[in-house]
Amino acid sequence: MLPLLILHVCGAVVGMLSGYMAMLLRKGSGLHGAAGTVFTVSMLTASGAGGYLAAFVHPNSGNVIGSTLTFYLVATAWVTARRRDGKPGLFDLGALLFALGIVAMAATWGLEAAKTGPKDHYPAPFYFIFGSIALLFAVADVRMLVRGGVFGAKRIARHLWRMCFALLFATFSFYPGQAKFFPKWLRETNLLHVPAVLLIGTMLLALYRVSVRKRVPQQPDAIAARHGDPVVA
């Protein structure tokens, strides 16, 4: 399964680079859209390959949770950006069920780890934290379905939350997830934490700007005119 492992690693590296590039480029620009497309494809590839490896090749429940949650976030962020009318469809119902499945797995394995100790090297809090994140996004899916869609600034915020969390997971998987591959002197400088800190700050700033801007018109053409082509990061 070496090809799958290579695909997973390469997809994750390209995903991180393109994701940070999409965050820096002007929203709605052609370069931003191109970087977002690369991010989407590479992250779906990396998380899909990682999930398969964790489930069937080298079983690891913690990696299954991380991979499937990342896949869900990227896929729903992409669909949110591409769907200009903001109305939900069968995909969104399926995504909700997928997220609830992640919640169920995380709760089951978390309880098991709480009783018997770390499961596949991951302690109980890991499963509960990731399960809670999945549950929060699932609740957002329910609210969207009940309201008949998500529009204007809320649509942009939904996209940003999901894209940024997926990129954050990839960043944490790189470091401290792969800390053993970095020399001790570099780890002691804490410089490897800078990308995650910058990403969190950028995400919060972007969400603040979305929250304070005037309500975006609900018509698809008006949304496109104000924001340009939908971002697909």
SULVENVEN-V527616 format. One record per residue. PHI is phi in degrees with one decimal (NA if undefined). Layout:
PHI
PHI
This chain:
NA
-58.7
-58.3
-66.1
-64.9
-62.4
-61.9
-64.5
-66.5
-64.0
-63.1
-66.4
-64.5
-63.7
-62.0
-63.2
-63.0
-70.3
-65.9
-66.8
-64.8
-62.9
-67.1
-84.2
-76.5
-62.8
-64.5
91.4
-77.9
-64.0
-66.6
-63.3
-63.1
-66.2
-63.2
-65.1
-65.1
-62.0
-59.8
-60.6
-63.9
-67.6
-72.7
-64.1
-65.8
-64.8
-70.7
-65.1
-65.4
-64.2
-64.5
-64.9
-61.8
-71.4
-90.1
-123.2
-100.8
-123.7
-50.7
-153.0
-63.1
-63.3
-69.1
-62.5
-60.8
-62.2
-68.7
-68.2
-66.6
-63.8
-59.4
-60.9
-64.8
-65.7
-62.9
-71.9
-64.4
-65.1
-64.5
-59.1
-72.5
-77.2
-86.6
-70.5
-78.7
74.1
-84.5
-77.1
-142.2
-63.3
-57.9
-67.8
-66.6
-63.1
-65.1
-61.5
-63.1
-63.0
-64.0
-65.0
-64.3
-63.9
-59.2
-63.8
-63.2
-63.0
-66.0
-62.9
-71.3
-65.1
-64.4
-64.2
-66.8
-66.8
-86.2
-111.8
103.0
-47.9
-105.7
54.6
75.4
-109.6
-76.2
-55.9
-57.0
-57.5
-66.8
-68.5
-66.7
-67.0
-65.3
-66.8
-61.9
-61.9
-65.8
-61.6
-70.1
-64.5
-61.2
-62.3
-64.6
-62.0
-60.8
-64.4
-66.0
-65.1
-83.1
83.2
133.7
-135.7
-133.6
56.6
-61.6
-66.5
-66.8
-64.1
-63.4
-60.3
-62.5
-63.0
-54.5
-73.3
-63.3
-68.0
-65.1
-62.8
-66.2
-65.4
-60.9
-63.0
-65.0
-67.5
-66.9
-70.4
-152.6
-88.3
-57.1
-115.0
-58.3
-64.0
-88.0
-107.3
-63.6
-59.3
-62.4
-72.6
-63.3
-70.8
-78.8
67.3
-65.4
-70.8
-86.0
-59.0
-56.6
-66.5
-64.4
-64.2
-63.9
-62.1
-62.7
-64.5
-63.0
-64.4
-65.1
-63.8
-68.1
-65.0
-63.3
-67.6
-69.9
-97.2
-71.2
-64.3
-61.5
-79.4
-56.1
-78.7
-68.1
-55.5
-64.5
-68.5
-63.4
-64.2
-66.5
-82.3
-104.7
76.9
-61.6
-62.7
-72.5
-128.3
-68.1
